[in-house]
Amino acid sequence: MTLSRSEPHPEAGPSRRQRSPAALALCLLLAALALGVLALGVGSTGFEPIWRMWQDPLSAQIVHDIRAPRTLGAFAAGALLGLAGAVAQGLFRNPLADPFLLGSASGASVGVAAALAGWGLSPLAAGWALRLGLTGAAFVGAVLAVLLTLVLARGVQQTLRLLLAGVVVGVVLGAVTSLITLSAPDTLQAMQAFMLGSTAFVGWPAVWLMVLVWCGCTAVAWALARLLDGLVLGEDSAASLGLPVAPLRAALVAVMALATGAAVAQTGLIAFVGLAAPHLVRSLVAAGHGWLVLLSGLMGGLLLLVADALARAVVSPEEWPVGVLTALLGGGYLLWLMHRRAA
């Protein structure tokens, strides 16, 4: 018997449509748990199994106070970006949409730059008070940028207008950030660290905040997944289903802005996680947007866990900015995906 190109090989594994979203979610959770345990043993001195570190009180304190919140924070920040990316791609019906599309990244950068320049503090003086102030400034800047985008777009009624307004706001605020930084050269080092992204300063309060925001945003996005499913066929089709498109779209924009702002405020600008995570999920399983937003969050958390562990381990005792590794990993995957589809 001969097999045509459209017929699956008898020994081939289950197709994308045959895979269970619940099974994928369980696999992602187990992979994140295993990688998180390994990441707890990665530090400036290299790798040491976590069970050995618990035998030394000082090492155990380092794990509890520094490595554990950093590891969990990396997963939570990646989960927020993955969730926001799935919502953005469904909302704008564009597979290249990312969480920073409404100007939140540029707004956060302006907030951090303005805070550093206004306080006149050296970027080397990274105490808890400064860190808390920068976190708040980044979050406020991100939210204000999204609100400015909504004002310019005159609401959320027209997706194309909203998309263009976000691009314009991002460009203008990026220029404002450059002007602020140039006027206060002492802030260059701190701004560079923020732009490249880092999980080094994530503590337990930030972890619990990001986890709560992720759970809340996931619940809301799951409840509104029917609109995202309807938008795949167009706004008219979504409206024909009896869905109040404008209010639900506004709620999804709020979810995307809150998730992105919470992640950026704690870890800085981390690229490609929100863009690549939904693509990875779609390549593994076929599911509606309800499952997609949940799985994209788990995939984003796993991606950032991998990048954070590599950032600490590759050039130990030095450390690479985690945003550089996410750009390399995520960009490399997207280039491979484009090549595969073009072949």
C-alpha positions as CSV (number, residue, x, y, z in Angstrom):
1,M,0.0,0.0,0.0
2,T,1.3,3.4,-0.9
3,L,0.8,6.5,1.2
4,S,0.0,9.9,-0.4
5,R,1.4,13.2,1.0
6,S,-1.9,13.9,2.8
7,E,-2.1,10.5,4.5
8,P,-0.3,10.2,7.9
9,H,2.2,7.5,8.4
10,P,0.9,4.6,10.4
11,E,3.8,5.0,12.9
12,A,3.5,8.8,13.1
13,G,2.5,10.3,16.5
14,P,-0.8,11.9,17.2
15,S,-1.6,14.9,15.0
16,R,-1.9,18.4,16.4
17,R,-5.7,18.2,16.5
18,Q,-5.6,14.8,18.3
19,R,-3.5,16.1,21.2
20,S,-5.3,17.0,24.4
21,P,-4.9,20.6,25.7
22,A,-5.2,19.3,29.2
23,A,-2.4,16.9,28.7
24,L,-0.2,19.7,27.2
25,A,-1.0,21.9,30.3
26,L,0.1,19.0,32.6
27,C,3.3,18.5,30.6
28,L,4.1,22.2,30.7
29,L,3.5,22.3,34.5
30,L,5.7,19.3,35.1
31,A,8.5,20.6,32.9
32,A,8.3,24.0,34.7
33,L,8.5,22.2,38.0
34,A,11.5,20.1,37.0
35,L,13.3,23.1,35.5
36,G,12.5,25.3,38.5
37,V,14.1,22.7,40.9
38,L,17.2,22.7,38.7
39,A,17.3,26.5,38.4
40,L,17.4,26.7,42.2
41,G,20.8,25.2,42.1
42,V,22.3,27.6,39.6
43,G,24.2,30.5,41.0
44,S,27.4,32.6,40.7
45,T,29.5,29.5,41.7
46,G,28.0,27.3,39.1
47,F,25.5,24.4,39.7
48,E,25.0,22.6,42.9
49,P,22.1,20.2,43.6
50,I,19.4,21.8,45.7
51,W,19.3,18.9,48.3
52,R,23.0,19.6,49.1
53,M,22.4,23.4,49.5
54,W,19.6,22.7,52.1
55,Q,22.2,21.1,54.4
56,D,24.1,24.4,54.8
57,P,22.1,27.2,56.6
58,L,23.7,30.0,54.6
59,S,23.1,28.3,51.3
60,A,19.5,27.5,52.3
61,Q,18.9,31.2,53.1
62,I,20.3,32.2,49.7
63,V,18.0,29.8,48.0
64,H,14.9,31.0,50.0
65,D,15.6,34.7,49.8
66,I,17.2,35.1,46.3
67,R,17.0,32.1,44.0
68,A,13.5,30.9,44.8
69,P,11.7,34.2,44.3
70,R,13.8,34.9,41.2
71,T,12.9,31.5,39.7
72,L,9.2,31.8,40.5
73,G,9.2,35.4,39.4
74,A,10.6,34.4,36.0
75,F,7.9,31.9,35.5
76,A,5.2,34.4,36.6
77,A,6.5,37.2,34.4
78,G,6.7,34.8,31.4
79,A,3.2,33.6,32.1
80,L,1.9,37.1,32.1
81,L,3.6,37.9,28.8
82,G,2.5,34.7,27.2
83,L,-1.1,35.3,28.2
84,A,-1.0,38.9,27.0
85,G,0.5,37.7,23.7
86,A,-2.3,35.3,23.1
87,V,-4.9,37.9,23.8
88,A,-3.1,40.4,21.5
89,Q,-2.9,38.0,18.6
90,G,-6.5,37.0,19.0
91,L,-7.8,40.6,19.5
92,F,-5.9,42.0,16.5
93,R,-6.2,38.9,14.4
94,N,-2.5,39.1,13.7
95,P,0.0,36.3,14.5
96,L,2.8,39.0,14.8
97,A,1.0,41.0,17.5
98,D,2.8,41.1,20.9
99,P,1.9,42.4,24.3
100,F,3.8,45.7,23.8
101,L,1.6,46.6,20.8
102,L,-0.4,49.3,22.6
103,G,2.6,51.3,23.8
104,S,2.9,49.8,27.2
105,A,6.7,49.1,26.9
106,S,7.5,52.6,25.7
107,G,5.3,54.0,28.5
108,A,7.1,51.9,31.1
109,S,10.4,53.1,29.8
110,V,9.4,56.8,30.0
111,G,8.2,56.2,33.6
112,V,11.5,54.6,34.6
113,A,13.6,57.2,32.8
114,A,11.6,60.1,34.3
115,A,11.9,58.6,37.8
116,L,15.6,58.2,37.6
117,A,16.2,61.6,36.1
118,G,13.8,63.3,38.6
119,W,15.3,61.7,41.7
120,G,18.9,62.4,40.6
121,L,20.0,59.0,42.0
122,S,22.9,57.0,40.6
123,P,21.9,53.8,38.9
124,L,24.3,52.0,41.1
125,A,22.3,52.9,44.2
126,A,19.7,50.2,43.6
127,G,18.3,49.9,47.1
128,W,14.8,48.6,47.9
129,A,13.3,52.1,48.0
130,L,14.7,52.9,44.5
131,R,13.6,49.5,43.2
132,L,10.0,50.0,44.6
133,G,9.9,53.5,43.1
134,L,11.0,52.2,39.7
135,T,8.5,49.4,39.7
136,G,5.7,51.8,40.4
137,A,6.9,54.3,37.8
138,A,7.1,51.5,35.2
139,F,3.6,50.3,35.9
140,V,2.1,53.8,35.9
141,G,3.9,54.6,32.7
142,A,2.6,51.5,31.0
143,V,-1.0,52.1,32.1
144,L,-0.9,55.8,31.0
145,A,0.6,54.8,27.6
146,V,-2.3,52.4,27.0
147,L,-4.8,55.0,28.1
148,L,-3.2,57.5,25.6
149,T,-3.5,54.9,22.9
150,L,-7.2,54.4,23.7
151,V,-7.8,58.2,23.6
152,L,-6.0,58.5,20.2
153,A,-7.9,55.5,18.8
154,R,-11.2,57.0,20.2
155,G,-12.0,53.8,22.1
156,V,-11.8,50.2,21.0
157,Q,-14.4,50.2,18.3
158,Q,-12.0,50.0,15.3
159,T,-9.2,47.5,15.6
160,L,-7.0,49.0,12.9
161,R,-7.2,52.5,14.5
162,L,-6.3,51.0,17.8
163,L,-3.3,49.2,16.2
164,L,-2.0,52.3,14.5
165,A,-2.5,54.4,17.6
166,G,-0.4,52.0,19.6
167,V,2.4,52.1,17.0
168,V,2.4,55.9,17.0
169,V,2.4,56.1,20.9
170,G,5.2,53.6,21.0
171,V,7.4,55.6,18.6
172,V,6.7,59.0,20.3
173,L,7.3,57.7,23.8
174,G,10.4,55.9,22.7
175,A,11.8,59.3,21.5
176,V,10.8,60.9,24.8
177,T,12.7,58.2,26.7
178,S,15.8,58.9,24.6
179,L,15.6,62.6,25.3
180,I,15.2,62.1,29.0
181,T,18.1,59.6,29.0
182,L,20.4,62.0,27.0
183,S,19.6,64.9,29.4
184,A,20.6,62.7,32.4
185,P,23.6,60.6,31.4
186,D,23.9,59.1,34.8
187,T,20.7,57.1,34.1
188,L,22.1,55.3,31.1
189,Q,23.3,52.2,32.9
190,A,20.1,51.7,34.8
191,M,18.0,52.3,31.6
192,Q,20.1,49.8,29.7
193,A,19.4,47.2,32.4
194,F,15.7,47.9,32.2
195,M,15.6,47.8,28.4
196,L,17.4,44.4,28.4
197,G,15.2,42.9,31.2
198,S,16.3,41.2,34.4
199,T,14.8,38.9,37.0
200,A,17.6,39.6,39.5
201,F,15.6,42.0,41.7
202,V,12.4,40.0,41.9
203,G,11.4,39.4,45.6
204,W,8.6,37.4,47.2
205,P,6.1,40.4,47.2
206,A,6.6,40.8,43.5
207,V,6.1,37.0,42.9
208,W,2.8,36.9,44.7
209,L,1.6,40.1,43.0
210,M,2.4,38.7,39.5
211,V,0.8,35.3,40.3
212,L,-2.4,37.0,41.5
213,V,-2.5,39.2,38.4
214,W,-1.9,36.2,36.2
215,C,-4.7,34.1,37.8
216,G,-7.1,37.0,37.6
217,C,-6.3,37.9,34.0
218,T,-6.4,34.2,32.9
219,A,-9.9,33.9,34.5
220,V,-11.2,36.9,32.7
221,A,-9.6,36.0,29.3
222,W,-11.0,32.5,29.6
223,A,-14.5,33.9,30.2
224,L,-14.1,36.2,27.2
225,A,-12.6,33.5,24.9
226,R,-15.8,33.2,22.9
227,L,-15.2,36.7,21.6
228,L,-11.7,35.9,20.5
229,D,-13.0,32.7,18.8
230,G,-15.6,34.8,17.0
231,L,-13.1,37.5,15.9
232,V,-11.2,34.8,14.0
233,L,-14.1,35.0,11.4
234,G,-14.3,38.8,11.6
235,E,-16.0,41.4,13.7
236,D,-19.3,41.0,11.8
237,S,-19.4,37.3,12.6
238,A,-18.6,37.9,16.2
239,A,-21.5,40.4,16.4
240,S,-23.8,38.0,14.7
241,L,-23.2,35.6,17.6
242,G,-24.9,38.1,19.9
243,L,-21.7,39.2,21.6
244,P,-21.3,42.8,22.7
245,V,-18.1,43.3,20.8
246,A,-17.0,46.8,22.0
247,P,-17.4,46.2,25.8
248,L,-15.8,42.7,25.6
249,R,-12.9,44.1,23.4
250,A,-12.4,46.8,26.0
251,A,-12.2,44.2,28.8
252,L,-9.6,42.2,26.8
253,V,-7.5,45.4,26.2
254,A,-7.6,45.9,30.0
255,V,-6.5,42.3,30.6
256,M,-3.6,42.7,28.1
257,A,-2.5,46.1,29.5
258,L,-2.7,44.8,33.2
259,A,-0.8,41.6,32.4
260,T,1.9,43.4,30.4
261,G,2.3,46.3,32.9
262,A,2.6,43.9,35.9
263,A,5.4,41.9,34.1
264,V,7.3,44.9,32.7
265,A,7.2,46.7,36.1
266,Q,9.0,43.8,37.8
267,T,11.4,42.5,35.2
268,G,11.8,45.3,32.6
269,L,11.4,44.8,28.8
270,I,11.7,41.1,27.9
271,A,11.2,40.5,24.2
272,F,9.7,37.7,22.2
273,V,8.2,35.7,25.0
274,G,4.7,37.1,24.4
275,L,5.2,36.7,20.7
276,A,6.7,33.1,20.6
277,A,4.6,31.4,23.3
278,P,1.3,31.4,21.5
279,H,3.0,30.2,18.3
280,L,4.6,27.3,20.2
281,V,1.2,26.3,21.7
282,R,-0.5,26.4,18.3
283,S,2.2,24.2,16.8
284,L,1.6,21.6,19.4
285,V,-2.2,21.5,19.9
286,A,-5.4,22.8,18.2
287,A,-7.6,24.5,20.7
288,G,-9.9,27.4,21.2
289,H,-8.8,30.7,22.8
290,G,-9.9,29.5,26.2
291,W,-7.2,26.9,26.3
292,L,-4.9,29.0,24.2
293,V,-4.6,31.8,26.8
294,L,-4.0,29.3,29.6
295,L,-1.4,27.3,27.6
296,S,0.3,30.4,26.3
297,G,0.8,31.6,29.9
298,L,2.3,28.2,30.9
299,M,4.5,28.2,27.8
300,G,5.7,31.7,28.4
301,G,6.6,30.9,32.0
302,L,8.6,27.9,30.8
303,L,10.4,29.9,28.1
304,L,11.4,32.6,30.6
305,L,12.5,29.9,33.1
306,V,14.8,28.4,30.5
307,A,16.2,31.8,29.5
308,D,16.7,32.9,33.2
309,A,18.5,29.6,34.0
310,L,20.8,30.0,30.9
311,A,21.5,33.6,31.7
312,R,22.9,32.6,35.1
313,A,24.7,29.5,33.9
314,V,26.3,30.2,30.6
315,V,29.0,32.7,31.7
316,S,29.0,32.0,35.5
317,P,29.9,33.9,37.7
318,E,28.9,36.7,35.3
319,E,25.3,36.9,34.1
320,W,23.7,37.8,30.8
321,P,20.6,40.0,30.5
322,V,17.7,37.6,30.3
323,G,16.0,39.7,27.6
324,V,19.0,39.0,25.3
325,L,18.5,35.3,25.6
326,T,14.7,35.5,25.1
327,A,15.3,37.5,21.9
328,L,17.8,34.9,20.6
329,L,15.6,31.9,21.5
330,G,12.3,33.5,20.4
331,G,13.7,35.1,17.3
332,G,15.5,31.9,16.3
333,Y,12.3,29.9,16.7
334,L,10.3,32.4,14.6
335,L,12.9,32.4,11.9
336,W,12.8,28.6,11.8
337,L,9.0,28.7,11.7
338,M,9.1,31.1,8.8
339,H,11.6,28.9,7.0
340,R,9.6,25.8,7.5
341,R,6.4,27.3,6.2
342,A,8.1,28.7,3.2
343,A,9.6,25.3,2.3
